[in-house]
Amino acid sequence: MPPVTTSANITFHPCFLRFDAASVSFSGKMVALIATYVLSRVVHHLLKPFSQPYMTSDLVIGLILASLPRARDSFTSLFSITLENIVDFGMISYAFVLGLEMDPYVIFKSPTRHAMVAYAGTVSTFVAACAITPWLHYLRNSSIITFTLSLSISLSGSGSHILTRLMTYLKVGKSDIGKLSIGAGVHSDMITMFSVVLSFVFFPLQETANFREGIKTSVQIGAALMLQTLLAAKISPVFMNWINQSNPEGKPLKGSHLVLSMAFMTVLCSLAPWMGYNSCLSAFMGGLFLPSEGRISKWTISRINNLLSTLFYPLFFFWVGLRVDISSFAVGNIGTWVRLFCLILIATIGKVGGTLICGLMLGYHRPELVAVGLLLTAKGHFHVYFAVDALRQGKIDVTTCISMVILIFLSVIHTPFVVKHIIERARKRVPVQRMTLRWLDPSSELRILLCLHGTHNLESGISLMEISRGKPAPGLFVHVTDMIELTEKIASTLVPGEGVDNMTITDNSVTEMRDEITRAFQTHINENVDGGIMLNRMLVLSTFNSMPHDISVLAEDLMVSLILLPFHKRVKADGTLDEGHPGFRHVNRKLLRNAPCSIGILVDRGFGFTERLSTSSVSKVAVIFIGGKDDQEALAYAGRVVWHPGVELTVIRFLVDKNSEHAPRRVNNRASVAEQEEEMKLDDECFAEFYEKYVAGGNVAYMEKHLANSSETYTNLMSIEGRYSLIIVGRAGRVNTVLTQGLNDWQQCPELGPVGDVLSGSNSASGTSILIIQLHNIKGQLDGLSDEFSIM
């Protein structure tokens, strides 16, 4: 084609025009794809308060952006084919990992309760769909039997990976209803995928000339699929075990073995497609019978899942939007809405009905069964791909495909609300047992976990045990626990003990230290004429990273109400504190966040006055009450200290002097007025109860200080230091922070709280020990529920 000359004598060549148009088209594609990734993440962040999975935002953004005229026009037929190939490959990978994460052999075992519920919901939905859908005219150019079976199977399935991730994210996966829902979802997903696999064998996509040709094609495809399955089940374990043994954990994977493994998996999943079988379903069957355990399988699952969630899913739903033109949806046709609502009713009533009938026969509660049925209606990415592929093959029209996509979308967005309803019901039905001093039954003994770093904590540990005993009846049960770091030297001295998991330490330094601690505690208890103390010896031997978890598990098993820990710093000869041990500090800070009960940290500056406690001399102890839940717990602990005859207890209450000229005019407080009033009410009730019990009777001295701001708080804290052997304070937990606001700015050890940090300053040599107490913090749980709650 000759060049084009304009009136201004400017010449253009047609190739440049074509290049310019191509560059504009390419830039439009890139803008659309980048916008899909960015906006899907932004929308997901906005939907976080509603706990929506990524699938919700990906689907919404993909459909909206792909429906824009400029975005649709920029994707030519050539690029659409490339995009379809990418999507097909991504779904092949998705199906492979889906099968790899399942265990097909559970089908051949006696059905569990999870399986029974899954089978009941699946069968009831399948039967309802087969009975109703043929009369609603969904199909276009397809056999009514083939289409009815395919649609019924799709409605019967569940998106197990969506359900599993959602239940895990909302922290209900360990509960009985969470385990039932996840187990039933996996069974339902596996059974429906099996059904789709078999249906594609007997009803292949290729049109055959006659019945005999159809039988021949089905036999060829079935034989190829059977051969692939046998190789995956019998040959692949031998090959994968060899790869895993050659690449043990802790060593880098060999590149040649990794390439060989990927090639083996690819060839294995390609056998059936060579005979005309669906590649996606062939990959599912290949992954299903490959060994799911082992380093290579776990590496494959993690890498493919990361790739799918990061890159593929937004691209996939953009492709869905290109294929499904929303503008073609027959909104004005009443038959469209009738067919859509029928699909929703079949999927919902079928799942809920089957789950309810089977669950009631198994002895489950009706409301929880309805919730499980609603959760099992959730569909996943494969169901969307299945619907769009049917449109691509010309089996259904655009309106039917959009109806199925809407159904899948609705089945996903409601699941977080169902889970939150389950949590609300569980919170009402399951008793929340707070392991605290305040809520301890007066007729029950107090159980404490008294932790020690070594023999240098002996005097302070025995003194804490002594003043914590309270009344002789019901008494005190002390679990004295040694916190020992597991080093290579100690690990080399471990020998198997009695029991499967028990180990015995043979290191002389450790055994001698433990024996000395045991003798000291037992001697004190034997010489204590008042009694009321029971002793048990425990040991936590682990690395500093795992020690907080081990102590938490031990505290839960022993059902203790209080954990007492030594501060990570030790007192020096001049009375000040040293730099401390970073490992023990890590343990203390982690336990403050995750402890299953109340917790106390003792800053020891010579709190070893057991001799004075056992004689007629008196030791002075003070408890400071400013307000808040931790101060209330500290006051409850002081209620036990007051019963010791060798302790003279003083309670010091700091109150806000609102009329002072030094009071701050503006307080930077995030708490609302209602929250402050509620805390003040609880503080007054708690303190009034303590006052009536102990102060009014003359057993406890009482001091009241009216302060205007945190500066006066600091001055008064410094003034009382050195007057007492021990000061008990709450760590934090205060809503009304006028008296402590600003103290955090100079904190050296935030784990002690503002008041505890001021009193335990490293430069102080007053000789006063500080006990900082924190109320059982349930923030890490489901607002008071254990992760393993049971309501079924």
Secondary structure, 3 states (H helix, E strand, C coil): CCCEECCCCCEECHHHHHHHHHHHHHHHHHHHHHHHHHHHHHHHHHCHHHCCCHHHHHHHHHHHHHCCHHHHHHCCHHHHHHHHHHHHHHHHHHHHHHHHCCCHHHHHCCCCHHHHHHHHHHHHHHHHHHHHHHHCCCECCCCHHHHHHHHHHHHHCCCHHHHHHHHHHCCCCCCHHHHHHHHHHHHHHHHHHHHHHHHHHHCCCCCCCCHHHHHHHHHHHHHHHHHHHHHHHHHHHHHHHHHHHHCCCCCCCCHHHHHHHHHHHHHHHCCCHHHCCCHHHHHHHHHHHCCCCCHHHHHHHHHHHHHHHHHHHHHHHHHHHHHCCHHHCCCCCHHHHHHHHHHHHHHHHHHHHHHHHHHHHHCCCHHHHHHHHHHHCCCCHHHHHHHHHHHHCCCECHHHHHHHHHHHHHHHHCHHHHHHHHHHHHHHHCCCCCCCCCCCCCCCCEEEEEEECCHHHHHHHHHHHHHCCCCCCCCEEEEEEEEEECCHHHHCCEEECCCCCCEEECCHHHHHHHHHHHHHHHHHHHHCCCCCEEEEEEEEEECCCCHHHHHHHHHHHHCCCEEEEECCCCECCCCCECCCCHHHHHHHHHHHHHCCCEEEEEECCCCCCHHHHHCCCCEEEEEEECCCHHHHHHHHHHHHHCCCCCEEEEEEEEEECCCCCCCCCCCCCCCCHHHHHHHHHHHHHHHHHHHHHHHCCCCCEEEEEEECCHHHHHHHHHHHCCCCCEEEEECCCCCCCCCCCCHHHHCCCHHHHHHHHHHCCCCCCCCCEEEEEECCCCCCCECCECCCCCCC
